[in-house]
Amino acid sequence: MKKIVFTGGTGRFAIVFRKIPIKEKVFFPKKNELNIENLNSIKKYLKKVKPGYLIHTAALSRPMDIHEKNITKSINTNIIGTANIVNACQKDNIKLIYFSTNYVYPGKKGNYKETDPVLPINKYAISKFGGECSVQMYENSLILRICMTEKPFIHKKAFSDVEMNFMFHESLAKNLLKLIDKKGIINVGGKKQSVINFAKKYNKNIKRILAKEIYGKNFPLKPSMNINLYKKLIK
């Protein structure tokens, strides 16, 4: 039986993952038990539980503009917090699975492979890539560059000119444990399509908007990924 520690246990993805029937023993520590911004807190908890795996989903994400307004919080949580997790895991050779984002890619040409160069497109993506940098230094690790959202699609408007790989949390939740013994980087998402096409399947009344009209002509419209490796692994 695999013993797994799951950070971000009260987050949106974790709530969905908890509903998946699995045979593995999974621990969902609260912040007062494992605080990713406190290295000693992490070490103490891992010493008590002695897991073989740690799935690191704890992160600062929405609202997206918080990464512009409060870079200290963004850095402390997504960069330093992740570095603390890496330091604690490498001490006992715990397998680390890190949730990153498709936004680390430049977003200009689309269909990015895991081996393509990265260029984070906003400060949220920079903070997640900052976490990636520490994870990549640790060989016993896996980075998942993910494009997902909660179900139902929460927005009343959707971009018709942005190409993504959106999938719902449920899709990854049921396949996550098929990936955790892999290493390196895996792009994770759904079918490549415009955001409006994804959203319209679940809300026919959603309104169409253009990112280039809101954010300007330099906004990256194609942060889509090549997910062939992911599809192969979850078969």
N, C-alpha and C positions, 0 to 999 in steps of 0.2 A: 504494500500500500504506500503510495506516494504521500509525503507529508509536505503541505504547501502553506506558506504564509502569503497573505494577500493584502497589500497596502491599499489604502483608499477603499476600505471595506464598507463605507457608508455612501460611496459615490454611485452615480447613475449606472455604470456598467456592473459594478459589484452587486447591486440590487437584482439585476437580471441574472447574473451568473449564479447567485445563491439558489435560484429556482431550478437549476439544471441538476438532475439526478446523477450523481457520480459516486464512485467507490473510494476515491481519494479522501484523505483527511485534510480539510482546508480550515485555516485559522484566519479570522478577520479581526485583527486587533483594532481597538479604538485608539484615538490620538493620545489619550492619557496612558495607554499601554505601550504604544510604539509611535514616537514622534519623529518623523523623518528629518526634522531640522536639528535633532539632538542625537549625535552619534552614540553616546552612551546609552540612551534610551533604546536605540535599535539593537545594539550589542546585547544588552540585558535581556530583551525579549527573545532574541534568536538563541541565546544561550539556554533559556528556559525551555523553548519549544523544540529546538534542534531540527529544523526542517531541512529537506533536501532541495527545496525550490522556494523561490520568492518571486511572486508576480507583482511588479511595481506599477500600480495604476494611480497612486496618489499624486495629484498634480493640481496646479492652479490653471483653470481654463477659462470658463466664462465668468463674468462678461469679458469679452475679448479686449475691450479698451482698458481693463485693469492693468494690463501689461505695459500700456503707455503711461498710465497715471501713477502707477506704483511699482517701479522697476525693482525696488528693494524686496517687496513681497514675491514678485515673480522670480527673482534670482534666488532668494532664500528657499523657496519651495521647489521650483523645477530644476534648478542647477545645483545648488549646494545640497538640497535634500536628496537628490539622486546620487550625487557624489558620496554622501554619507552612506546610502544604501549599498553602493558598490564597495566601499571600504569595509563595511560590516560583512558583506557576503564573501568577499575574497579571503577573509580571515579563516573561514571554515569551509571554503570551496563550495558554497551554496550556489546552485544554478539560479541565475538571475534572468528574468524575462521582463523587459522594459517596454511600456506602451509609449510609442512616439507618434508622429503625425505625418501625413502626406505633405503637409505644408513646408517641410524641410526642403522639398524640391523647388526649383526656380519657378515653375508654373507657366512656362512660355510655350513649350512644344507638346507637352502631355505624354502619356504612355511611358513614364519614367521607370527604368529598371533599377533594381537594388544597387547596381554598380555605377549608376549615373552620378555625376557630381551633384552636390547639394548647394542650395543658396536660399536659406529661409526667407519667406516672403513677408513676415511681420514679426513683431517682438514676441508674440506667443511662440511662433515657430523657432525663433532664436533661442528662447528659453528651453524648449524641448530638445533642440539640437545641442545646447550646452549640456543637458543631461546625457544625451547620446555620447558625447565625447568621453565622458568618464566611463560609461558602460563599455564602449569599444576598447578601452584599455584593459578590460577584464575578459580573459579568454572564455571563461565558463559562463557565457551570456548569450542572450537572444534579444534582438531589437525588432519590434513589430511596428512598422510605419503604417498607421491605421487611418482609414477614412470611414467613420461611422457616426451615427446619430441615434437619438432615442425615438421610440415608436409610441404614439404617432408623430409624424413630422410636425414640430412645434411651431414653425413659422407660418405666417399668413401670406408671405411673399417669397418668391424663389427666383434665382438668377436663371435666365434663359441663355446667357452667353458664357457661363462657367461650366467647364467639363470636369466632372469628379467621378469617384468610385463609391458613392455613398452606399452603405448598408446599415441595417439596424443592429443594435447591440445584441439582439437575440441570435443573429447569424454567427457572430464571433463566439459568443458564449458557448454554443453547442459544439464548436470546433476547437476551442482554445487548447484543450488538453492533448489534441493531436499534434500540437506544435512545440510543446514545452521542452522536448528533448533535443530539438534542433538548436543550432548555433548560427551566429552571424546576423543577417538582416533579412526580413521577409516583408514584402509589401502586402498589406491586408485590406481588402475592400470588396465591393460588388462590381456589377457591370459598369463599364465606362459610359457615361451619359451626362447630359446637362442636368443641372440641379432641378430645373422645372419638370423635366421628364420623369425624374425619380419621384418628386413630390406629388405629381398629378395622379400617380397610380393610387394614392391614398387620400387625396383631397382634390377633387375635380374643380373646386372653386378657388384654388390658390391663384394669387395674382402674379403676373409675370413682370420682372424688373430686370434692368441691365446694369451689371457691375461697372462697365466702362463709363456709364453716364453718372454713376454715383461716386466712383473712386478715381475716374480719369483713365486715359488711354493706356497708361503704363501698368495698370493693375493686371496681375498675372491671371489669365483666364483659363489656363489648362494645367492645373496641378494633379491631373489624373496619372495613375500608375499602371504599369504592367503587372498583373496579378497572377501570371501563369504559374509561378512557383507555389503560391498559396493554394491555387486550385488543385494542383498536383498532390500536395501534401494532405489535403482534407478528403480526398477520395476514399 
